[in-house]
Amino acid sequence: MDNVTFGVTMLVCGMGGTILTLWVMSLVMGLLGRLFPEKPEQKEG
């Protein structure tokens, strides 16, 4: 494997891993949003 092929492989794996991680984090945030919904603020006075 020459340097260019290795570089492109690392580029694809790195970008794919980043996008996969962001997708998993968005799923976790959505799940937490459903488990702990935001409560409306109550006005005093």
C-alpha positions in Angstrom: 0.0 0.0 0.0 1.6 3.3 -1.0 1.4 6.5 0.9 -1.5 8.0 -1.1 -3.7 4.9 -0.7 -2.9 4.8 3.0 -3.7 8.5 3.4 -7.1 8.3 1.6 -7.9 5.2 3.7 -7.1 7.1 6.9 -9.1 10.1 5.7 -12.2 8.0 5.0 -11.9 6.1 8.3 -11.4 9.3 10.3 -14.3 11.2 8.7 -16.5 8.2 8.9 -15.7 7.7 12.5 -16.4 11.3 13.3 -19.8 11.3 11.6 -20.7 8.0 13.2 -19.8 9.4 16.7 -21.8 12.5 16.1 -24.8 10.4 15.0 -24.6 8.2 18.1 -24.3 11.3 20.3 -27.4 12.9 18.7 -29.3 9.6 19.3 -28.3 9.7 23.0 -29.3 13.4 23.3 -32.7 12.7 21.8 -33.2 9.8 24.1 -32.2 11.9 27.1 -34.6 14.6 25.9 -37.5 12.1 25.9 -36.6 10.7 29.3 -36.2 14.1 30.9 -38.5 16.5 29.2 -38.0 20.2 29.8 -40.4 21.6 32.4 -42.1 24.9 31.8 -41.0 27.7 34.1 -43.5 28.8 36.7 -43.9 32.6 37.1 -43.8 33.8 40.7 -46.1 36.7 41.7 
